[in-house]
Amino acid sequence: MNKKLIFGFLKNLSDNNSKEWMDLHRSEYLEAKNIWLHEVEIILSRLSLHEEKFRTVVPKDTITRINNNRKFQPHKPVYKDNFTCTPLGSIGSATLHISVSVNPANSFIAGGLYHPESETLKKVREAIDYDGHLLNGIITNKKFVKFYGGLENDEDMLKSVPKGYHKDHKHIDLLKRRNFVAFRNITRSEVISGKFVDLVEEAYLTVKPLNDYLNRAIEFSDEE
């Protein structure tokens, strides 16, 4: 299948973001969407070699609706101009095991923990307080740094010390974080290449130690 059609459609949608235009080009949307769903199916099949849960994921459940919800954000365009794939997010996982977004101007792969609830963040901080050296080892690992460049900068990072922790804590920079995200921009050429699934697989395996650490922290119970 010709993945170039995905970028062609999304570019045209970005330039003509209206219901009237979409009504005239719905067949092109469906063609591009089906090409992307086919790619997602291949991605899920590859990732299932590493995690059985991927076998239960339906491709259409990993993508977001193209219509923006404008009820509370009326300034948004009528339609999203990207196609996504976020497996396992559909079956109750706190972390983004892997998330892919393709767009003519900005495509990326990401994983980790983004905008967690306060109780979830509390558990992650407790884990960092106990064995933050393990997390630090993961995010400074040569393979992780080479692929993702380390953890993404956290614009929501606290300016002060989190309640209950000392400013001289050896992992204070990690404790101040609200997001623990690995992020990598990807090019159009990478997406349309025959090695795109290989790239997604590498992204998943590289971020997996981070996800595993975060999930252990989130699922930990004092009763264990």
BAFI-3210 file (N, C-alpha, C; in Angstrom, 3 decimals, decimal comma, padded with zeros to 6 digits):
// residues 224
n [1|2|3|4|5|6|7|8|9|10|11|12|13|14|15|16|17|18|19|20|21|22|23|24|25|26|27|28|29|30|31|32|33|34|35|36|37|38|39|40|41|42|43|44|45|46|47|48|49|50|51|52|53|54|55|56|57|58|59|60|61|62|63|64|65|66|67|68|69|70|71|72|73|74|75|76|77|78|79|80|81|82|83|84|85|86|87|88|89|90|91|92|93|94|95|96|97|98|99|100|101|102|103|104|105|106|107|108|109|110|111|112|113|114|115|116|117|118|119|120|121|122|123|124|125|126|127|128|129|130|131|132|133|134|135|136|137|138|139|140|141|142|143|144|145|146|147|148|149|150|151|152|153|154|155|156|157|158|159|160|161|162|163|164|165|166|167|168|169|170|171|172|173|174|175|176|177|178|179|180|181|182|183|184|185|186|187|188|189|190|191|192|193|194|195|196|197|198|199|200|201|202|203|204|205|206|207|208|209|210|211|212|213|214|215|216|217|218|219|220|221|222|223|224]
n.u [000,831|000,363|001,848|002,348|000,029|-001,272|000,042|-000,432|-003,235|-003,579|-002,176|-003,717|-006,092|-005,307|-004,932|-007,477|-009,508|-012,489|-015,979|-017,351|-015,346|-014,391|-016,649|-016,685|-014,398|-014,394|-014,018|-011,311|-010,310|-011,141|-009,671|-007,006|-007,129|-007,608|-005,236|-003,486|-004,544|-003,953|-001,179|-000,956|-001,965|000,110|002,134|001,120|001,145|003,900|004,753|003,460|005,081|006,681|005,087|002,262|-000,199|-000,628|-001,779|-004,464|-005,411|-007,378|-006,872|-008,374|-009,073|-006,858|-006,490|-007,258|-010,374|-011,094|-012,487|-012,377|-013,134|-015,056|-016,592|-015,750|-013,525|-013,756|-012,145|-010,547|-009,654|-012,019|-011,347|-008,852|-005,475|-003,794|-002,758|-002,976|-001,504|-001,931|-001,361|-002,601|-003,271|-005,908|-006,781|-006,596|-003,991|-001,614|000,738|002,135|002,759|003,712|003,441|002,365|002,383|001,443|001,963|002,013|003,653|004,727|005,734|005,911|007,288|006,520|006,760|006,130|005,112|002,514|001,071|-000,046|-002,510|-002,858|-002,508|-001,237|001,160|002,188|002,823|004,852|006,806|007,334|008,546|010,839|012,084|012,772|014,228|015,494|017,851|017,709|015,871|017,288|019,454|018,187|017,312|019,665|020,966|022,975|021,814|019,177|019,540|020,743|018,671|016,357|017,365|017,403|015,191|012,277|012,167|010,487|007,918|006,136|007,419|008,011|008,779|009,484|010,349|008,897|006,212|007,085|009,597|013,181|015,172|017,755|017,747|019,075|017,929|016,439|015,812|014,422|012,301|010,940|009,673|006,703|006,005|007,102|008,460|009,519|010,615|010,631|011,196|010,067|010,706|009,050|010,045|010,950|008,529|007,156|008,824|009,927|010,892|009,621|008,053|010,047|011,373|009,431|009,242|011,842|011,710|009,747|010,972|013,172|012,081|010,780|012,037|011,747|008,940|008,334|009,505|008,004|005,407|005,652|006,013|003,562|001,755|002,465|001,833|001,474|000,580|001,577]
n.v [-001,199|002,292|004,481|007,133|008,363|008,853|011,065|012,906|013,189|014,149|016,557|018,022|018,093|019,632|022,061|022,626|022,628|021,771|020,915|020,891|020,506|017,988|016,392|016,265|014,875|012,462|009,822|009,764|010,177|007,786|005,946|006,666|006,284|003,512|002,528|003,339|001,882|-000,683|-000,598|-000,238|-002,689|-004,388|-003,385|-004,027|-006,797|-007,258|-006,191|-007,888|-010,038|-009,501|-008,815|-010,232|-008,988|-007,270|-008,806|-008,827|-006,401|-004,344|-002,929|-000,543|000,434|001,664|004,089|007,621|009,416|011,276|013,604|016,608|017,297|019,873|021,000|022,015|023,291|025,316|026,697|024,956|023,287|021,732|019,114|016,685|016,727|014,561|011,101|008,464|005,991|004,272|001,758|-000,428|001,670|001,640|-000,344|000,241|000,992|002,763|003,953|005,154|002,722|002,656|005,258|006,522|009,103|010,517|013,129|015,666|017,822|017,264|014,443|011,766|009,470|008,179|007,426|006,345|008,251|010,544|013,497|012,372|011,273|012,703|010,825|008,741|009,989|010,477|007,878|007,245|009,076|008,150|005,752|006,688|007,942|005,723|003,923|005,485|005,436|003,345|004,196|006,396|005,095|003,868|005,996|007,175|005,322|004,220|003,324|004,214|006,984|007,469|006,827|008,270|010,575|010,973|011,732|013,581|017,159|018,547|020,617|021,110|020,799|021,015|024,060|024,336|022,295|019,044|018,326|016,877|016,016|016,532|019,342|018,700|016,143|013,363|012,685|014,846|016,288|014,435|013,955|016,337|016,250|016,067|014,739|011,888|011,271|009,746|010,828|011,078|012,675|011,798|011,257|011,961|010,319|008,137|007,121|006,322|004,425|001,008|000,061|001,031|-000,282|-001,709|000,394|001,330|-000,918|-000,939|001,463|000,836|-001,296|000,051|001,961|000,388|-000,497|001,873|002,177|-000,196|000,250|002,477|001,389|-000,636|000,938|002,289|000,210|-000,863|-002,042|-001,545|-003,695|-005,912]
n.w [000,000|-000,630|001,303|000,970|000,239|002,602|003,743|001,718|001,810|004,488|004,383|002,527|003,964|006,162|004,908|004,082|006,109|006,798|007,094|004,726|002,791|003,622|003,212|000,444|-000,043|001,246|000,428|-000,141|002,382|003,662|002,191|002,842|005,610|005,780|004,719|006,727|008,909|008,062|008,255|011,004|011,860|011,094|012,719|015,284|015,112|014,989|017,468|019,173|019,371|021,445|023,561|024,790|025,173|023,074|021,148|021,635|020,924|018,885|015,711|014,959|017,426|018,393|017,266|017,103|016,931|014,012|014,117|015,913|019,333|019,932|021,852|024,335|023,498|021,329|019,561|018,221|015,108|012,820|012,178|013,121|011,978|011,838|011,943|014,264|016,479|019,291|021,008|023,595|025,239|025,019|026,683|029,345|030,350|032,291|031,411|028,298|026,320|023,746|021,410|018,373|016,013|012,972|010,708|008,230|008,946|011,423|012,748|015,125|017,597|020,770|024,318|027,726|030,599|030,782|031,900|034,405|036,855|040,157|042,250|040,948|040,158|042,678|043,531|041,726|042,487|045,040|044,400|043,115|045,239|046,691|044,961|042,950|041,565|039,807|037,869|036,950|035,796|033,653|032,016|031,316|029,929|027,218|024,792|025,076|025,234|022,770|020,983|021,865|022,955|025,664|028,480|027,590|027,810|030,583|030,661|032,631|034,988|038,493|040,195|042,756|045,647|045,824|048,086|051,137|050,515|050,507|049,569|048,969|048,070|046,348|043,960|043,142|040,810|039,278|040,987|040,886|038,496|036,458|034,295|032,477|029,840|026,849|023,747|020,222|017,219|013,953|010,479|007,334|005,350|006,850|007,775|005,429|004,479|003,916|006,258|008,439|010,403|011,678|012,900|014,701|016,322|017,422|018,818|020,714|022,171|023,182|024,890|026,676|029,199|030,711|030,764|032,138|034,639|035,536|035,525|037,439|039,694|039,795|040,132|042,531|045,829|049,310|050,616|049,454]
ca.u [000,000|001,125|001,699|002,441|-001,336|-001,633|000,557|-001,128|-004,559|-003,485|-001,765|-004,885|-007,045|-004,790|-005,121|-008,903|-010,117|-013,898|-016,901|-017,688|-014,247|-014,358|-017,773|-016,318|-013,183|-014,491|-013,455|-009,863|-010,069|-011,291|-008,539|-005,830|-007,345|-007,438|-003,797|-002,893|-004,988|-003,170|000,153|-001,131|-002,112|001,446|002,839|000,614|001,634|005,317|004,908|002,929|006,186|007,337|004,084|001,056|-001,359|-000,848|-002,601|-005,877|-005,739|-007,960|-006,248|-009,199|-009,149|-005,616|-006,449|-008,209|-011,365|-010,546|-013,215|-012,016|-014,225|-014,996|-017,571|-015,078|-012,420|-014,321|-011,122|-009,861|-010,199|-013,069|-010,737|-007,427|-004,721|-002,790|-003,208|-002,272|-001,553|-001,543|-001,797|-002,705|-003,973|-007,329|-007,159|-006,372|-002,601|-001,298|001,802|002,075|003,755|004,262|002,446|002,864|001,545|001,984|001,426|002,967|004,584|005,314|005,460|006,746|007,058|006,729|006,373|006,315|003,977|002,209|-000,045|-000,697|-003,314|-002,017|-002,180|-000,253|002,425|002,652|003,444|006,112|007,768|007,725|009,500|012,088|012,686|013,291|015,262|015,631|019,062|017,318|015,297|018,376|020,225|017,404|017,227|021,011|021,494|023,470|020,840|018,039|019,961|020,982|017,413|015,403|018,016|017,079|013,801|011,835|012,068|009,171|007,510|005,311|008,250|007,848|009,872|009,855|010,518|007,622|005,911|007,539|010,965|014,176|015,762|019,054|017,560|019,976|017,146|015,458|015,370|013,407|011,147|010,212|008,985|005,307|005,909|008,275|008,171|010,566|010,015|011,524|010,610|010,350|010,548|008,127|010,759|010,953|007,178|006,745|009,802|009,595|011,474|008,939|007,674|011,283|011,647|008,472|009,664|013,016|011,235|009,051|011,925|014,062|011,360|010,151|012,523|011,134|007,550|008,296|009,787|006,854|004,260|005,886|005,761|002,133|001,008|002,969|000,934|002,124|000,048|002,246]
ca.v [000,000|003,524|005,331|008,539|008,889|009,334|012,426|013,759|013,506|014,973|017,912|018,667|018,355|020,756|023,276|022,819|021,960|022,124|019,811|020,924|019,858|016,574|015,719|016,063|014,047|011,381|008,587|009,868|009,972|006,369|005,238|006,945|005,653|002,067|002,279|003,479|000,755|-001,841|-000,430|-000,486|-004,131|-004,972|-002,963|-004,822|-008,164|-007,272|-005,954|-009,044|-010,972|-009,102|-008,627|-010,917|-008,107|-006,637|-009,705|-008,569|-005,033|-004,178|-001,742|000,678|000,935|002,360|005,392|008,602|009,919|012,413|014,815|017,225|017,622|021,333|021,461|022,848|023,978|025,696|027,285|023,903|023,011|020,718|017,784|016,503|016,528|013,523|009,745|007,996|004,599|004,172|000,453|-000,688|002,774|001,309|-001,374|000,661|001,109|004,126|004,493|004,997|001,722|003,295|006,086|006,999|010,112|010,950|014,405|016,201|018,788|016,829|013,056|011,380|008,272|008,527|006,450|006,836|008,703|011,935|014,085|011,381|011,746|013,032|009,615|008,016|010,719|010,251|006,551|007,307|009,792|007,245|004,797|007,412|008,146|004,433|003,364|006,367|005,113|002,449|005,038|007,189|004,202|003,619|007,170|007,550|004,207|004,698|003,030|005,104|008,350|007,530|006,779|009,309|011,784|011,105|012,094|014,859|018,244|018,615|022,015|021,194|020,477|021,909|024,999|024,128|020,899|018,390|018,197|015,641|015,683|017,550|019,974|018,092|014,744|013,094|012,558|015,929|016,665|013,461|014,130|017,534|015,995|015,665|013,880|011,047|010,929|009,599|011,407|011,165|013,080|010,902|011,935|011,400|009,231|006,982|006,563|005,666|003,404|-000,369|-000,281|001,791|-001,183|-001,977|001,576|001,319|-002,003|-000,468|002,486|000,145|-002,037|001,004|002,653|-000,608|-000,442|003,031|001,821|-001,246|000,883|003,305|000,534|-001,276|001,954|002,593|-000,963|-001,312|-001,925|-001,842|-004,960|-007,000]
ca.w [000,000|-000,807|002,490|000,573|000,167|003,933|003,893|000,755|002,340|005,690|003,975|001,936|005,048|006,938|004,117|003,773|007,256|006,917|006,831|003,303|002,062|003,977|002,553|-000,955|-000,136|002,226|-000,121|000,023|003,815|003,957|001,588|003,665|006,911|005,631|004,562|008,056|009,724|007,617|008,858|012,436|012,023|010,996|013,934|016,397|014,931|015,351|018,904|019,904|019,582|022,693|024,617|024,342|025,229|021,773|020,335|021,902|020,520|017,555|015,124|014,976|018,800|018,736|016,605|017,612|015,978|013,276|014,516|017,179|020,247|020,032|022,834|025,327|022,828|020,017|018,699|017,469|013,777|012,814|012,099|013,407|010,738|012,043|012,223|015,449|016,906|020,696|021,504|025,029|025,876|024,950|027,649|030,722|030,791|032,726|030,581|026,851|025,951|022,552|020,743|017,086|015,370|011,687|010,255|007,256|009,530|012,699|013,107|016,253|018,394|022,176|025,320|029,080|031,407|030,440|032,646|035,270|037,974|041,314|043,008|040,138|040,278|044,053|043,582|040,981|043,328|046,128|043,828|042,875|046,549|047,159|044,072|041,800|040,806|038,717|036,824|036,377|034,932|032,437|031,141|030,882|029,151|025,919|023,743|025,285|024,896|021,327|020,237|022,284|023,452|027,082|028,719|027,030|028,773|031,211|030,830|033,839|036,150|039,638|040,462|044,153|046,034|046,122|049,514|051,759|050,088|050,846|048,388|048,692|047,665|045,225|042,728|043,212|039,465|038,872|041,857|040,467|037,234|036,411|033,116|032,234|028,446|025,835|022,535|019,072|015,941|012,835|009,207|006,350|004,685|007,746|007,850|004,184|004,107|004,235|007,552|009,478|011,489|012,413|013,712|015,814|017,214|018,156|019,750|021,804|022,995|023,844|025,967|027,552|030,585|031,364|031,026|033,163|035,940|035,910|035,823|038,736|040,721|039,832|040,577|043,832|046,969|050,600|051,123|048,765]
c.u [000,868|000,907|001,848|001,062|-001,802|-001,209|-000,119|-002,495|-004,474|-003,046|-002,944|-005,930|-006,609|-005,033|-006,591|-009,762|-011,557|-014,762|-017,231|-016,607|-014,222|-015,483|-017,444|-015,161|-013,201|-013,903|-011,933|-009,472|-010,121|-010,141|-007,287|-005,942|-007,123|-005,981|-003,110|-003,292|-004,245|-001,770|000,097|-001,255|-000,755|002,267|002,420|001,117|003,098|005,496|004,388|003,990|006,879|006,361|002,754|-000,170|-001,660|-001,728|-004,091|-006,332|-006,250|-007,397|-007,087|-009,325|-007,898|-005,564|-007,493|-009,195|-010,806|-011,264|-012,686|-013,274|-014,159|-015,964|-016,937|-013,879|-012,855|-013,315|-010,414|-010,464|-011,221|-012,467|-009,280|-006,709|-003,562|-003,488|-002,357|-002,366|-001,034|-002,062|-001,753|-003,308|-005,461|-007,745|-006,627|-004,944|-002,307|-000,241|001,489|003,143|004,475|003,141|003,071|001,876|002,208|001,210|002,441|004,017|005,313|004,882|006,392|006,361|007,358|006,314|006,591|005,022|003,747|000,958|-000,774|-001,572|-002,420|-001,602|-001,140|001,120|003,029|003,378|004,775|007,177|008,228|008,744|010,856|012,826|013,372|014,428|015,407|016,869|018,741|016,729|016,383|019,238|019,529|017,489|018,595|021,693|021,855|022,454|019,641|018,372|020,174|019,678|016,503|016,059|017,799|015,595|013,499|011,789|010,637|008,803|006,664|006,110|008,062|009,046|010,354|009,955|009,153|007,434|006,367|008,955|011,900|014,822|017,103|018,955|018,385|019,245|016,097|014,948|014,310|012,138|010,308|009,399|007,507|005,061|007,221|008,118|009,445|009,938|011,059|010,740|010,989|010,014|009,506|008,770|010,774|009,582|006,821|007,711|009,304|010,119|010,789|008,556|008,891|011,598|010,709|008,836|010,865|012,616|010,573|010,037|012,846|013,377|010,762|010,709|011,938|009,684|007,441|008,533|008,567|005,652|004,422|005,588|004,262|001,320|001,427|001,931|001,691|001,683|000,746|003,299]
c.v [001,254|004,477|006,818|009,184|009,422|010,787|013,387|014,167|014,447|016,399|018,674|018,997|019,551|022,082|023,615|022,207|022,435|020,913|019,740|020,219|018,361|015,799|015,396|015,080|012,885|010,076|008,587|009,656|008,484|005,556|005,411|006,253|004,144|001,678|002,342|002,305|-000,532|-001,785|-000,716|-001,980|-004,835|-004,625|-003,814|-006,261|-008,272|-007,116|-007,122|-010,116|-010,712|-008,992|-009,181|-010,012|-007,452|-007,498|-009,402|-007,194|-005,006|-002,897|-000,464|001,266|001,706|003,773|006,327|008,986|011,149|013,712|015,332|017,439|019,121|021,885|022,409|023,599|024,370|026,294|026,240|023,758|021,884|019,311|017,797|016,258|015,558|012,178|009,205|006,489|004,552|002,856|000,394|000,473|002,486|000,252|-001,050|000,711|002,559|004,760|004,324|003,979|002,165|004,093|006,671|008,023|010,540|012,167|014,995|017,128|018,260|015,409|012,647|010,022|008,649|007,366|007,040|007,257|010,188|012,386|013,062|012,044|011,903|011,788|008,780|008,665|010,523|008,909|006,539|008,014|008,928|006,218|005,461|007,639|006,865|003,912|004,182|006,100|004,181|003,240|005,865|006,355|003,933|004,802|007,682|006,425|004,676|004,485|003,964|006,528|008,492|007,599|007,957|010,623|012,012|011,398|013,443|015,908|018,351|020,071|022,212|020,919|021,509|022,831|024,854|022,628|020,273|018,210|016,838|015,243|016,855|018,070|019,366|016,615|014,488|012,921|013,666|016,341|015,706|013,643|015,350|017,320|015,666|014,729|013,131|010,466|010,811|009,986|011,472|011,607|012,068|011,619|011,240|010,199|007,972|006,309|005,783|004,563|002,010|-000,806|000,445|000,914|-001,559|-000,829|001,626|000,237|-001,567|000,573|001,850|-000,550|-001,099|001,695|001,671|-000,595|000,735|002,721|000,798|-000,657|001,663|002,450|-000,199|-000,300|002,191|001,440|-001,460|-001,072|-002,303|-003,193|-006,158|-007,631]
c.w [000,000|000,366|002,163|000,528|001,517|004,099|002,930|001,275|003,538|005,371|003,392|002,995|005,880|006,230|003,890|004,876|007,468|006,599|005,345|002,479|002,351|003,297|001,104|-001,113|000,855|001,702|000,003|001,487|004,147|003,374|002,438|005,022|006,831|005,422|005,923|008,953|009,341|008,228|010,358|012,718|011,988|012,242|015,122|016,320|015,343|016,870|019,737|020,116|020,914|023,859|024,128|024,322|023,886|020,870|020,490|021,414|019,081|016,944|015,233|016,383|019,209|018,159|017,211|016,518|015,281|013,626|015,844|018,016|020,528|021,071|023,838|024,748|021,410|019,052|017,840|016,072|013,852|012,887|012,547|012,084|010,959|012,219|013,369|015,618|018,339|021,246|023,032|025,784|025,925|025,971|029,048|031,205|031,165|031,830|029,103|026,478|024,680|021,908|019,485|016,534|014,070|011,193|009,285|007,861|010,758|013,025|014,243|016,805|019,843|023,065|026,697|029,737|031,185|031,180|033,526|036,329|039,198|042,098|042,270|040,256|041,667|044,160|042,851|041,811|044,493|045,635|043,601|044,191|047,031|046,282|042,782|040,968|039,644|037,556|036,154|035,441|033,617|031,483|030,709|030,108|027,746|024,799|023,837|024,850|023,393|020,547|020,565|022,715|024,934|027,258|028,089|028,139|029,292|031,482|032,083|035,113|037,262|039,776|041,906|044,435|046,306|047,629|050,030|051,390|050,376|049,570|048,007|048,310|046,410|043,895|042,630|041,826|038,939|039,706|041,463|039,190|037,450|035,226|032,924|030,824|027,626|024,504|021,424|017,845|014,865|011,531|008,326|005,664|005,535|007,782|006,593|003,756|004,484|005,589|008,714|010,672|012,330|013,367|014,923|016,821|018,054|019,190|020,963|022,736|023,775|025,012|026,975|028,979|031,374|031,724|032,150|034,550|036,424|036,285|037,151|039,879|040,900|040,423|041,957|044,925|048,238|051,145|050,498|049,681]
res [m|n|k|k|l|i|f|g|f|l|k|n|l|s|d|n|n|s|k|e|w|m|d|l|h|r|s|e|y|l|e|a|k|n|i|w|l|h|e|v|e|i|i|l|s|r|l|s|l|h|e|e|k|f|r|t|v|v|p|k|d|t|i|t|r|i|n|n|n|r|k|f|q|p|h|k|p|v|y|k|d|n|f|t|c|t|p|l|g|s|i|g|s|a|t|l|h|i|s|v|s|v|n|p|a|n|s|f|i|a|g|g|l|y|h|p|e|s|e|t|l|k|k|v|r|e|a|i|d|y|d|g|h|l|l|n|g|i|i|t|n|k|k|f|v|k|f|y|g|g|l|e|n|d|e|d|m|l|k|s|v|p|k|g|y|h|k|d|h|k|h|i|d|l|l|k|r|r|n|f|v|a|f|r|n|i|t|r|s|e|v|i|s|g|k|f|v|d|l|v|e|e|a|y|l|t|v|k|p|l|n|d|y|l|n|r|a|i|e|f|s|d|e|e]
***
